Amino acid sequence: MTPAELRARVFDVFREDLDTPPPTSLRGGNDIDSYDVPAPFDPELDAPTDAYLERHAFWGLPHLDAQSWRHYLPHLIGYALHHPDDPAMAVEGLVRSLRPPDRFPPRLGSLNATQEGVIRTFLEGIASEGKEDSARDDAQSALEEWWGPHPRARPTLADIEAMRAGPVVYRQISEHAYRIAIPDTLPASGVRDIPSESRRVQTWGGYVCGDGHTIVAVNVVSRTGGSFADILRRYTSFFGTSAQPNPVVVVGARRAMRIDGITRAGSPAEVQALIVIVAEASDSLALTIRGARRDDVRQVMATIAASFALAPS
């Protein structure tokens, strides 16, 4: 199949997804990656030009729900076929998005057999290119892990059930202002200082219970960042929850409030469970935990929340 034939084929088999506006654009995915509220899809601002894909694909793709991801797959494959040199890592981001692990709700597992066939053909083309680069290596790995004839990392239904039933191992995190237990499967991002908002933030993100994508963030907000009430209002409104805050005991805090609700902060198409705790000591701290609305994931979220404590000042 020539590049032109493959491009025509992929646009044909994803036609329904192409014709449906994505709940989250690549531009919105970039907003999420920057800890901002995702901008709504705009057909003009989000026209999938080469410049748009080069600017937003690499950082935006990891945050897309399955429907939005499928919407952009044909555009990105078309881009890859016309830009083998990949000046902005758009192709690298695309190929990485085709590697497991899958998530819940599934992205890789949301494709039908015909769509899987064109993805396989595309990856085989990338993997067979003579030049050595990360996209080629990732494409070969993707074929071996998921899309090839004997995938080593594509779980069966029994595998998925076993992963979800497996034990969760926690590691204790002790920072200057707080302590918290984090699942071993959630790597840390490193501390990020945001002077303009008088806060610093540490996040952990990944999968728990096999395929339950979960993000934990602790924001330490100095006194110049606002009052306790201001901070509580800010973090609940950011996630768009209408649930009411309730007092909660957090070791080391003078006072603390907790909200349990739901959020579409990750994507409007995927409602997630949310826990927010705002606690006050010498500084105010805001803990946010969001993950899949599944009983096993909710239990992990509850364990993380219960472990949260402020360090003595």
C-alpha positions as CSV (number, residue, x, y, z in Angstrom):
1,M,0.0,0.0,0.0
2,T,1.5,3.4,-1.0
3,P,1.5,6.3,1.4
4,A,-1.4,7.9,-0.6
5,E,-3.4,4.7,-0.5
6,L,-2.8,4.3,3.2
7,R,-3.8,7.8,3.9
8,A,-7.1,7.4,2.0
9,R,-7.7,4.1,3.8
10,V,-7.2,5.5,7.2
11,F,-9.5,8.5,6.6
12,D,-12.1,6.1,5.3
13,V,-12.1,3.7,8.2
14,F,-12.1,6.6,10.8
15,R,-14.7,8.6,8.9
16,E,-17.3,8.5,11.7
17,D,-14.7,9.7,14.3
18,L,-13.5,12.4,11.9
19,D,-17.0,13.8,11.4
20,T,-17.6,14.0,15.2
21,P,-16.0,17.0,17.0
22,P,-13.6,15.8,19.7
23,P,-14.7,16.4,23.3
24,T,-11.0,17.4,24.0
25,S,-8.8,19.0,21.3
26,L,-5.1,18.5,21.2
27,R,-4.9,22.2,22.2
28,G,-7.0,21.3,25.2
29,G,-4.8,18.4,26.0
30,N,-1.9,20.8,26.1
31,D,-3.9,22.9,28.6
32,I,-4.3,19.8,30.8
33,D,-0.6,19.0,30.6
34,S,0.0,22.5,31.9
35,Y,-2.4,22.0,34.8
36,D,-5.0,24.4,33.2
37,V,-8.6,23.9,32.4
38,P,-8.9,22.6,28.8
39,A,-10.1,25.1,26.3
40,P,-13.3,24.0,24.5
41,F,-13.0,22.7,21.0
42,D,-13.1,25.4,18.3
43,P,-13.3,24.4,14.7
44,E,-11.1,27.3,13.6
45,L,-8.5,27.3,16.3
46,D,-8.3,23.5,16.3
47,A,-8.1,23.0,12.5
48,P,-5.6,20.1,12.2
49,T,-3.0,21.9,10.1
50,D,0.6,20.8,10.1
51,A,1.5,23.7,12.3
52,Y,-1.3,22.8,14.8
53,L,-0.2,19.2,15.0
54,E,3.5,20.2,15.4
55,R,2.6,22.5,18.2
56,H,0.1,20.4,20.2
57,A,0.4,16.7,19.4
58,F,3.3,15.5,21.5
59,W,2.1,17.0,24.8
60,G,-1.6,16.9,24.1
61,L,-2.0,13.2,23.0
62,P,-1.5,11.6,26.4
63,H,-4.5,13.5,27.8
64,L,-7.1,12.7,25.1
65,D,-10.1,10.4,25.8
66,A,-10.7,7.6,23.3
67,Q,-13.2,9.5,21.1
68,S,-10.9,12.5,20.8
69,W,-7.8,10.3,20.2
70,R,-9.6,8.5,17.4
71,H,-10.6,11.8,15.8
72,Y,-7.0,12.9,15.5
73,L,-5.4,9.5,14.5
74,P,-6.1,10.0,10.7
75,H,-4.7,13.5,10.7
76,L,-1.6,12.4,12.6
77,I,-1.0,9.4,10.4
78,G,-1.5,11.6,7.3
79,Y,1.1,14.0,8.8
80,A,3.5,11.2,9.5
81,L,3.3,9.9,5.9
82,H,4.2,13.4,4.6
83,H,6.8,14.3,7.2
84,P,9.1,11.4,7.7
85,D,11.7,13.7,9.4
86,D,9.1,14.7,12.1
87,P,10.5,18.1,13.0
88,A,8.4,18.6,16.1
89,M,8.1,15.0,17.5
90,A,4.4,14.8,16.4
91,V,5.1,11.4,14.9
92,E,6.9,10.3,18.0
93,G,3.9,11.3,20.1
94,L,1.5,9.5,17.8
95,V,3.5,6.2,17.9
96,R,3.9,6.4,21.6
97,S,0.1,6.7,21.9
98,L,-0.2,3.4,20.1
99,R,1.8,1.5,22.8
100,P,0.4,-0.1,25.9
101,P,-0.6,-0.1,28.6
102,D,-4.1,0.7,27.7
103,R,-6.3,2.8,30.0
104,F,-9.8,2.6,31.4
105,P,-12.0,3.5,29.6
106,P,-9.8,1.9,26.9
107,R,-8.3,3.8,23.9
108,L,-6.3,1.0,22.2
109,G,-9.1,-1.4,22.9
110,S,-11.7,1.0,21.4
111,L,-10.7,0.3,17.8
112,N,-12.6,-2.2,15.6
113,A,-10.8,-4.9,13.5
114,T,-10.7,-2.8,10.4
115,Q,-9.2,0.2,12.2
116,E,-6.6,-2.1,13.9
117,G,-5.6,-3.3,10.4
118,V,-4.7,0.2,9.1
119,I,-2.9,1.0,12.4
120,R,-0.8,-2.2,12.0
121,T,0.0,-1.3,8.4
122,F,1.1,2.2,9.4
123,L,3.3,0.9,12.3
124,E,4.9,-1.7,10.0
125,G,5.9,1.1,7.6
126,I,7.4,3.2,10.4
127,A,9.2,0.1,11.8
128,S,10.7,-0.8,8.5
129,E,12.3,2.6,7.8
130,G,16.1,2.4,7.5
131,K,16.9,5.4,9.8
132,E,17.4,4.8,13.5
133,D,15.2,7.0,15.6
134,S,12.8,6.7,18.6
135,A,9.7,6.6,16.4
136,R,11.0,3.5,14.5
137,D,12.0,1.8,17.8
138,D,8.6,2.7,19.4
139,A,6.7,1.4,16.3
140,Q,8.6,-2.0,16.5
141,S,7.8,-2.2,20.2
142,A,4.1,-1.4,19.6
143,L,3.9,-4.2,17.0
144,E,5.5,-6.7,19.4
145,E,3.5,-5.5,22.4
146,W,0.0,-5.0,21.0
147,W,-0.6,-5.0,17.2
148,G,1.4,-7.9,15.9
149,P,0.2,-11.5,15.6
150,H,1.5,-12.7,19.0
151,P,1.4,-9.5,21.2
152,R,3.2,-10.0,24.4
153,A,1.5,-7.1,26.3
154,R,-2.0,-7.3,25.1
155,P,-4.1,-8.6,28.0
156,T,-6.9,-11.0,27.8
157,L,-10.1,-10.5,29.8
158,A,-8.7,-12.9,32.4
159,D,-5.4,-10.9,32.5
160,I,-7.3,-7.7,33.1
161,E,-9.4,-9.2,35.9
162,A,-6.2,-10.5,37.5
163,M,-4.4,-7.1,37.3
164,R,-7.4,-5.4,38.9
165,A,-7.5,-7.9,41.7
166,G,-3.8,-7.7,42.5
167,P,-2.4,-6.0,45.6
168,V,-1.5,-2.3,45.6
169,V,1.9,-1.5,47.1
170,Y,2.4,2.0,48.5
171,R,5.6,4.0,49.2
172,Q,5.8,6.7,51.9
173,I,6.6,10.2,50.6
174,S,7.9,12.7,53.1
175,E,8.2,16.3,51.9
176,H,9.0,19.5,53.8
177,A,5.4,20.3,54.5
178,Y,3.5,17.0,54.2
179,R,3.5,13.2,54.2
180,I,1.5,10.9,51.9
181,A,1.4,7.3,50.7
182,I,1.6,6.9,47.0
183,P,1.1,3.7,45.0
184,D,4.4,2.4,43.5
185,T,2.8,2.4,40.0
186,L,2.5,6.3,40.1
187,P,5.8,7.9,39.2
188,A,6.5,11.4,40.4
189,S,6.8,14.5,38.2
190,G,9.2,16.4,40.5
191,V,8.4,19.6,42.3
192,R,7.3,22.5,40.2
193,D,7.5,26.1,41.5
194,I,4.8,28.5,40.3
195,P,5.8,31.9,41.8
196,S,3.0,33.8,39.9
197,E,0.4,31.7,41.9
198,S,2.4,31.6,45.2
199,R,2.5,27.8,45.1
200,R,4.6,24.8,44.4
201,V,3.2,21.5,43.2
202,Q,4.2,17.9,43.1
203,T,2.2,15.3,41.0
204,W,2.2,11.6,40.6
205,G,0.5,10.0,37.7
206,G,0.0,6.5,36.1
207,Y,-2.1,3.5,36.6
208,V,-3.5,1.7,39.6
209,C,-5.3,-1.7,39.7
210,G,-3.9,-2.5,36.3
211,D,-5.6,0.1,34.0
212,G,-7.1,2.8,36.3
213,H,-5.5,6.0,35.3
214,T,-5.0,8.1,38.4
215,I,-3.4,11.5,39.2
216,V,-2.4,12.8,42.6
217,A,-1.3,16.4,43.1
218,V,-0.3,18.3,46.3
219,N,-0.1,22.0,46.1
220,V,1.6,24.0,48.8
221,V,0.2,27.5,48.8
222,S,1.9,30.3,50.8
223,R,0.0,32.9,52.8
224,T,0.3,35.3,49.9
225,G,-1.7,32.9,47.7
226,G,-5.0,33.7,49.4
227,S,-7.1,32.8,52.5
228,F,-8.1,29.3,53.4
229,A,-11.6,30.0,51.9
230,D,-10.1,31.4,48.7
231,I,-7.9,28.3,48.2
232,L,-10.8,25.9,48.9
233,R,-13.0,27.7,46.4
234,R,-10.2,27.8,43.8
235,Y,-9.5,24.1,43.9
236,T,-13.2,23.0,43.9
237,S,-14.1,25.4,41.1
238,F,-11.1,24.3,39.0
239,F,-12.5,20.8,38.9
240,G,-16.1,21.9,38.3
241,T,-17.5,20.0,41.2
242,S,-20.8,21.0,42.9
243,A,-20.3,18.8,45.9
244,Q,-20.2,20.4,49.4
245,P,-17.1,20.5,51.5
246,N,-17.1,18.8,54.9
247,P,-14.7,19.1,57.8
248,V,-12.1,16.3,58.0
249,V,-9.2,15.5,60.4
250,V,-5.8,15.8,58.8
251,V,-2.9,15.2,61.2
252,G,-0.9,18.4,61.7
253,A,-3.6,20.7,60.3
254,R,-5.3,23.5,62.2
255,R,-8.4,22.8,60.0
256,A,-9.2,20.9,56.9
257,M,-12.1,20.4,54.5
258,R,-12.8,17.5,52.1
259,I,-14.9,17.3,49.0
260,D,-15.8,14.0,47.3
261,G,-17.3,14.5,43.8
262,I,-16.8,13.9,40.1
263,T,-15.0,15.9,37.5
264,R,-14.5,16.3,33.8
265,A,-11.2,18.1,34.3
266,G,-9.3,15.4,32.3
267,S,-11.8,15.3,29.4
268,P,-15.5,16.2,29.1
269,A,-16.0,12.7,27.7
270,E,-14.7,10.8,30.7
271,V,-16.2,11.6,34.1
272,Q,-13.8,10.8,36.9
273,A,-14.0,10.4,40.6
274,L,-12.5,13.3,42.6
275,I,-11.2,13.9,46.1
276,V,-10.1,17.4,47.2
277,I,-8.6,18.1,50.6
278,V,-7.6,21.6,51.6
279,A,-5.7,21.8,54.9
280,E,-4.2,24.7,56.8
281,A,-1.0,25.0,58.8
282,S,1.7,27.6,58.4
283,D,0.9,27.4,54.7
284,S,-2.3,25.9,53.1
285,L,-2.1,22.6,51.2
286,A,-4.4,21.3,48.6
287,L,-4.5,17.6,47.8
288,T,-6.4,16.5,44.7
289,I,-6.8,12.9,43.6
290,R,-8.7,11.9,40.5
291,G,-9.2,8.6,38.9
292,A,-11.5,6.2,37.2
293,R,-15.0,5.8,38.6
294,R,-14.5,2.2,39.6
295,D,-14.8,0.6,43.0
296,D,-11.2,-0.7,43.1
297,V,-9.7,2.6,42.0
298,R,-11.9,4.5,44.5
299,Q,-10.5,2.4,47.3
300,V,-7.0,3.3,46.3
301,M,-7.9,7.0,46.2
302,A,-9.5,6.7,49.7
303,T,-6.3,5.1,51.0
304,I,-4.2,7.9,49.6
305,A,-6.5,10.5,51.1
306,A,-6.4,8.9,54.5
307,S,-2.6,8.9,54.5
308,F,-2.3,12.6,54.0
309,A,-0.7,14.5,56.9
310,L,1.0,17.8,57.4
311,A,4.6,17.9,58.7
312,P,5.2,19.7,62.0
313,S,6.1,23.3,61.4
